[in-house]
Amino acid sequence: MIADPCGGGAGRRFDSFLSMDPRIGHAIGRMEEAIDREVLVAELAASVSLSPSRFAYLFRRDTGVSPARYLHTLRMERARLLLERTFLSVKEVMAYVGVNDPSHFSRDFRRYHGVPPTGLRRRSWAALEWSRRRNPSINTQNGS
């Protein structure tokens, strides 16, 4: 079963992706390219010349999850990375991962990561770096 479609190590080993049906690999690539837009299973299936039901079957067989679950996981992982590593606001991150409703995003993010987006941002590298830029005296505290 795939736990992390972004390749963070907790999911499938690399060699299992080599044995994946190439059509499913292509569809995953399309999901990653279109992460900021609505992605329909029927469109993904058509892009690889499969019926939606056959596509869903092969996708689940090769990844361990449904296409919709995979896309949701991909979005939540990408949102985490953007919050941790960039200075983008939560609203901008939402737009980058294709979520329009702030309360829906916050609820899903908290369920997936165990912390709200603002909580993750407060303890991220980007937040610390932002604080250091705004207040250079932080660099001299605690031996930094």
Beta strands, then each sheet from edge to edge (+ up, - down):
end
